Amino acid sequence: MRKDIVVYKNAQKIELHFLKQSQLSDSQQQHFIELLTKDELERVNGFRTSEMKQHALWVRASLRQVLSDYSQRHNIAEFEPNKWKFDKLKYGKPYIKNQPSRFQHIEFNLSHSGEWLLIGITHRKPDNQPFAFGVDIERERSNTNVMTIAKRYFSELELKQLQALACEKEQRQRFFDLWACKESFIKATGKGLATDLTSFSYDFFGVQEPSGFFKVPVIVNNDPLSKKTSWVCYLGKLDDVFRFALSVKYTGSNHGYFPIPDE
């Protein structure tokens, strides 16, 4: 399953690929093993149970296959799944180390929860700057103490809107919506949990929630570039349990995005 999200009027797209894991046959496992590097296999084998190992193998191999399919479909390059090399930025955001083309750079971000894997992909002309977009997929859990966590990690606006909801069920749903949005934001910045989660807010007041995905306004506190740039978050539901979010920062110019420099 794939969804395309247009992030500005010139029709630049971020593709969202949703993959659902099934039981792997012995031949599928062997094929996936052959796609991974020695370091990746060591990390896969470091998991405790066979189920966790199979899941990690599936996630890494699926990323490689999706990237190769994307590269070929967009006429960027013919690149075999086992050829991709990855590295991480300062706070752990992954990126492609060996881009298959000098003229178009592929950018990706991924998230997985339960049996679902979400991979976001786009491409652009290279400018040696990291791309500001991130994705997250979250599973709603019935045993999470949502208010205790919200009081610690949510902004005053988010907490106020959360507490104003009519019932515990709505509050729980909104909590996980917000959590998916916040996770996608800190993955987009590349700073992860080094980011203060109360330093930005999602304003659900007046937001209509149609089927598919919809925009949620983002407010970034003390952003000196707020007049020139803007964040946008797209939130969607896969079913009653899983939701996903995409956060993007862009300028509205022909480039469409605001790259976040390393500090």
Phi, psi and omega in degrees: 000137181221139174239139175255130177244121177276122186262348168199171197295341178280008171073023168296134186240148165249121177274134174250118180254123179250118180242138180245127186285140171234171180298128181273135174284168179300321181291323177293318178299317180296320177298317179295321179300321181290344180275339188269156175280170179299317180297319179296318179296324177296320178292320178298314182289349178282349178286153190286315187251162179294326178295318180292322178296317180296320179296314180298320177298314180298317181298311184292318180291321179297319177302315181297318181292318180295318179298318179294318178298317180297313181301318180289317183294330180261013176056038177273311178186158170270110187225119182289148183304329182277002184266344184292138175238137186238156173215179182231148173283182187308317184259012172104000180291126183281151175210166180277122182277326182244080180301136184286349182218144176282346190256336179223121177261134177268133176242141181217162170209149183219160178206148177218147179207132183059228181269003184261141173235129177244126177237122174260134183220141168209177176215159185201171173288138185291137175220015175063025177238143176294151182268140184263075169213148181212153180234156175209147174232134186230144175256127178290132182241138184278342184260008179276130177280088192294322183291321178299316180290318182298319181295336180269323191245347183265155178287169179299319180297313181297316181295319180298315180292325179295314182291338182281348181292153194290326187216167183298325180297315179294322178297318179296317179298315180295321178305311183287332171299311180296320182296320177297316179299314182294320178297318180295326179294309184289337174284327177294319180290339182081005184257350176056218184285003169288347177276136175287116185291346177270359184276359176213154187224152172248125185257105181270000182296122178080000181285127174271141184243080177285175175292160183088233178224160187212161182274143173235123181299143180242133177243119180255119183292138174055041179271109182293346182254015188298334180280341183253340183229165177207148173263148172222142177237136174250130180238139179214166180241132172276323178197199181287349185249319186255136172230162181224158179218148174230125175247135181223140172248128183214163184260341187087357177280185179297335179283331173083335186231154172253112179287139180264117183286156174291146178262000000 
